[in-house]
Amino acid sequence: MELRKENILIVDDDVNILELLQRHLKSWNYHIFKAISVKEAVTILRDTKIDLLITDLKMPEIDGSELIKFASEHYPNVPKLVVTGFPSVQDSLVAIKSGVVDYLNKPFTKTELEAAIKKSISQHDKSAQSQRDHLKKRESYGEIIGTSDKIYEVIQIIERVKDNRATVFIKGESGTGKELVAREIHYQGKFSRAPFIAVNCGAIPENLLEAELFGYVKGAFTGADTNREGFFQAANGGTIFLDEIGNASLAVQSRLLRVLQEKEVTKVGATKAEKIEVRVVSATNSDLRALITKQRFREDLFYRLTVVEIGIAPLRERKDDIEILVDKFLFKYGIEYKDRFVKIDQEALSVLKRYDWPGNIRELENVIQSAVIMSDKTISVAHLPAHLKFNISEHSASLEPLKVVEKRYIEKVLRATGNNKTKAAEILQIDRKTIRQKLHD
């Protein structure tokens, strides 16, 4: 599936409408930026090339009509589409005078929305198509390796966000390369000379995470003997990558929300805030929506972190990339182990392509590293771990009910204890009465 070239910014304080619009736009393969306030929308407009602005009118603090006026004067070439649940003649006139292409009343149908978007957006140009074709032919993009459609979609999104400071959320299973994608967002863009700071929120104790992220002043807590900068201050001007963001406490989430809203950081124990300019990229392999339901993750923070979302497919869904990745790891460890360059035969490669890789790219790399060490000139099936090879299940044809297995095991323990029920009960951690019941069931 190939994304369209258009960047669409949708603005609505109603998260249900925001998700509805996102779902429809994704079904038509548009690339989406989201904002739940006019202030956030203005930030995205300043940092990102937007091809269509879709906005509500009635929003708290700053009205959507003000956003339309701002966009009309600062970005006159960006077409604007209004969706509102409170239509009025006055609003319609203001919108039309401000260059709004179309005006949809809520509720609207998917067909009506699609027609309005097509009316508002110009056709694809040839240069954009040429650029996409060029990207798709490449086997690597920085350190990202692969030619599959799944990887191409990731590269497309990186190309769109690399030169702006919109917050990016990366989701994917463990071992898929979320930090690698975050690094390429930073190093492929115009901020590449600025710092890139990676923070594993799951590896820092909860009581220390706040101080590590935002810094602290002398005397803020026991052991704070000096003033210290946090990771956010260290990343100023560049990018901070917050891995496993779902592990952050609600207190840290509240502080992080303020950073995203106000673009400022207050050290632990300090009273004065410091202005910073940092792009925040976050990632997780957990379900943040489930954490929101359990009230363990702030919903307002979730929507601010997910202005742009990147989903990384697991390796089992892009097996066409396995051969290229294997070549990369063979070269990497050939150099690391001092010119120990080896090849891999086709039979071994077929085994690698057949396996589903629950550990994803990290698991594949570990397998290749081990095989390079164990082989001489060529990696064969013999050099691969046993769990990758074809196996026959010994129990597949003789599965039994649990009570039958339990009874057999109890009888085995009784035989081993010379039919001493007291001793058997101690080993099984059940009482003598339960033993009698299970033997007679």
ZISUL-V415688 format. One record per residue. OMEGA is omega in whole degrees, 0 to 359 (NA if undefined). Layout:
OMEGA
OMEGA
//
This chain:
182
178
172
183
187
170
180
176
178
186
178
179
177
185
178
176
180
180
177
179
180
181
179
182
178
180
177
174
174
175
195
166
184
174
179
175
179
180
178
180
179
178
180
179
182
186
192
173
181
182
177
176
175
185
169
178
184
178
181
179
180
184
179
178
177
177
179
179
179
181
182
182
183
182
186
182
179
178
185
179
181
170
185
177
181
183
174
180
182
178
179
180
179
181
181
179
181
175
177
183
182
189
182
175
174
354
179
179
178
179
179
179
181
180
181
179
179
178
186
187
177
182
178
175
187
182
179
179
180
179
180
179
180
180
186
181
184
177
180
176
191
178
179
184
175
178
182
178
180
179
179
178
178
181
177
182
177
179
182
188
189
184
177
185
177
178
184
178
182
178
181
180
177
178
182
178
182
179
178
178
178
179
180
174
181
190
176
186
185
178
188
179
179
184
168
182
178
181
175
184
180
183
181
179
186
183
179
187
182
180
180
182
190
181
179
178
180
179
182
179
181
182
178
186
180
170
180
176
176
180
180
178
179
182
185
183
183
187
170
181
181
180
182
182
180
180
181
178
179
178
178
178
179
178
180
178
179
177
181
183
189
183
179
183
174
179
176
180
180
178
183
179
177
178
177
177
185
171
181
173
181
182
175
170
178
182
182
179
177
178
176
179
180
180
176
176
184
181
180
176
179
183
177
177
188
174
173
180
175
177
180
182
175
184
180
180
177
183
176
182
186
183
179
179
178
178
179
183
176
179
181
184
172
177
184
181
172
176
176
183
179
177
177
181
187
180
178
179
178
177
179
181
181
185
185
173
177
177
175
189
179
179
179
180
179
179
180
178
179
182
178
180
188
184
178
180
183
176
177
179
181
183
181
179
184
185
176
185
181
180
174
180
181
187
186
183
184
178
186
176
183
184
178
179
179
182
181
181
177
178
178
180
179
178
182
181
181
180
176
185
179
179
179
179
178
180
183
181
173
181
183
180
179
177
180
181
183
178
183
178
NA
//
